[in-house]
Amino acid sequence: MTAPPVETTDGLVQRLKSKDAGERRKAAERLGELANAGGVEALVGALKDEEVGVRSAAARALGKIGDKRAVDPLVETYRDQEYESFVDAIWALGDIGGEKAERTLIEALSYDGYHPYVRNIAAKCLRKLGWEPEGRGQKALYLIALEEWDKAVEAGPAARVSPRGPNVVEGAVELAIPIVVPLKAEEQKPAIMRYPVLRFSKAGGRLRAMLNLRCTSWPHTKWLMRLEILDADNKVLGSTAAIHANSGTIEKYPLVEYARIAFDFGGLPDAAGAARFRLSFESFHTERSCRLDLGRQIPLALELNAAEWSKTLTAQWVKFEESAGRMLGTVHVRYLSWPKAKWEIALGRHDERGEFVGSAQVIENSGLILGLPSVTEKDLEFSLGAFDKLPAGGRMVVKLRRIPEPKAADVAGEAISGVQSGRAGPAPAVREAALIPGGGAAAQWEDLGEAIPADCNTTRVLAEGIVLEQIGEDSEGKVYVTCTRDAMKAKDLLYRFILIKNDGSVLEPSGYGAIALGPSERLWEKFSFETGFVRWRLKEFRFQSSALPTSGSEVPPERVDYRDALEVEPPFSSAPPPGRYGLHFDGEGDYLLIADSPSLRLKGPFTVEAWIRAEVGDEPPHNRPGWGLMAKGCWFDGPKARIRGFGVSVDHPASGSSGLLVHFCTGSDEGIHGYTVGGYEVRDGVSEWIHVSNVFNCLPADGHPLVVGRYMIPSEEPFRGQVGEIRIWNRALTRQEVRRYEKVALTGREPGLVGCWPFEQTDGQFAYDIGPNRNHGRLGSTTGTDDADPEWVSLSAEPAGQASAR
């Protein structure tokens, strides 16, 4: 029996050139295991591979080989911190060692970016290399990176808690020496971690300070941080303040966020007399004190925001009364229905020891209603106990907070790709359903007004009818800008935001979402960018405007039928689904949401298949062009309508007969392309089983979910009927493949298969993807049951038919 051939370095180098990213990654890993210096050159080239997994594997392999030739490329990889493979470059430099590698690791001890573990990894590598820090400043940095806090306090100065309160600390000013700041947050507030780090520096005759801290993201709270410099006689030489807002969280558990707060004492030309500093933290927007005034409505304007929506909960006024010897209080609150969450409103007082004495009520909002938020106002009544037994002194307090819910258990023991288990309220993608208005058009953009800082936390008017709401980072790690627009006042304005990086490069928005705020003319809008929120890399936003195209100046793009260029099966045929179960959509807004992921950002050609049995009745949809079956990306009805992704809908023919039409819509660099096929027979309001099979070429819809049962922007009414199975392939299936695959159940390992949702189950909140990427879908707007959930059905059951059709 012949033994299998042994893998050679040359053979693995050839595999590094494979078109398959998985093969390239495995080849890089194996080269590292062989530790043969002959693979160094190829692995250095793989450090620039388009796939992050290949870059990471190449960096780790170079570390295992230990060849000094890899040091310079690994240093370059560390400096290019756009991709997370730079962390693997740190590990590799620690494995190789040498003077240049050591210098880079020392540099990484001062890393201030978004990745929380870089400094710790660099310190561990330096320890392994036997490195010893020089001087107090370097030693303090090293010990802080290792999180050896007690030793760090001994190496550098430590601030002490001031008698003025738990969130006020004082200490000596020492330039370029990190200072450990022990802070404890009050109960029910976002806990600032135990050891923030403050560092002073002097440049250009000005004193500066940088505060690195970690705080929990829940609830959305703004912190006012005031830093004062005092001389030896306690005289205040200078003071400055900064505001930091933690993002809130759409998870049912808090996240840890890292922040880097800069303080600049512009009015302090000489720091020679500075002896001490005083740093104080104060939270606002979650608590408001007021004096006791019986029988009068005291204005509050107290807000608690959420990452999903600003001004989610507002306490507008409070009133105190005495009745039968008891203290009563009433708080008037106004809250949006979305995001779906529980909120606690507490009323009472802080006694002289700072303890809260009072009572609380919990309200729960319901989430989006018919795709829009609703507003509820109510009076909440509190009984605070016997009037004469209330603690003397102190202050009356109103508190708002969001109640976290326990993390949902993993479904079937698997991580749900792209769908966060336990997410409160609809996924953010519900709002991210269109492109930038006029995006991609040949518009001449001009800057409007002043530049907006990347860390802006202040609401401001940008133009007539347009108000900046928030700048932040969403749950997918993307920077976003939100604003509200008065559609009438700004109707003649075409605008966008762009992001300017510190290196001068410009980043245009990659996603746009909009939703109407009730029946008014106001629109909430969100612009997303393909970058994380790293303050040292982001400089500012610019608000830009462009003139609307004059009538007739835009030449409609020539329509293209891609089927002419691709030899594929006609878009649908009559074939029952291969499975036994499916989902029934009620036509009232049910949907299945499959979150965006890199594997679903397809450009083309790619194939989409679905088995549907539509319940359409004999009448056309009410003032709409059709019924939306599925979409990934949707068009924006602007001066020049454009689209990313694809959409499929069904409709009646214009002749008014009862046949079924299927519409396909895709986008390219030239504009929208769409075509219609069909008349398929409909009997008693129900079609036969239809196997939809179509090849698309389009611009990838990054950031947009795949939605089944409706379009996210409802130009079509929601789909009503059964869906038996959905498949997506990353290539154009041949005529023979379409015929072969439509009659058989797939294994999930077929060549080119991106995703397959066979719906072979009878209950649960998730539809499982058996394909290689595990892009599981979520029923409805939450991980719990709600009105937007389609129903699991046996495909042998007859649809409701004409009696229940529109």
Secondary structure, 3 states (H helix, E strand, C coil): CCCCCCCCHHHHHHHCCCCCHHHHHHHHHHHHHHCCHHHHHHHHHHCCCCCHHHHHHHHHHHHHHCCHHHHHHHHHHHHCCCCCHHHHHHHHHHHHCCHHHHHHHHHHCCCCCCCCCHHHHHHHHHHHCCCCCCHHHHHHHHHHHCCCHHHHHHHCCECEECCCCCCEEEEECCECCCEECCCCCCCCCCCECCCCEEEEEEECCEEEEEEEEEEECCCECEEEEEEEEECCCCCEEEEEEEEEECCCCCCCCCCEEEEEEEEEECCCCCCCCCCEEEEEEEEECCEEEECCCECCCEEEEEEEEECCEEEEEEEEEEEEEEECCEEEEEEEEEEECCCCCEEEEEEEEECCCCCEEEEEEEEECCCCECCECCEEEEEEEEEEEEHHHCCCCCEEEEEEEECCCCCCCCECCECCCCCCCCCCCCCHHHHCCECCCCCCCCCCCEEEEEEEECCCCCCEEEECCEEEEEEEECCCCCEEEEEEEECCCCCCCEEEEEEEECCCCEECCCEEEEEECCCCCEEEEEEEECCCCCCCCEEEEEEEEECCCCCCCCCCCCCCCHHHCCCCCCCEECCCCCCCEEEEEECCCCCEEECCCHHHCCCCCEEEEEEEEEECCCCCCCCCCCEEEEEECCCECCCCCECCCEEEEEECCCCCCCCEEEEEEEEECCEEEEEEEEEECEECCEECCEEEEEEECCCCCCCCCEEECCCCCCCCEECEEEEEEEEEECCCCCHHHHHHHCCCCCCCCCCCEEEEECCCCCCCCEECCCCCCCCCEEECCCCCCCCCCCEEEECCCCCCHHHCCC
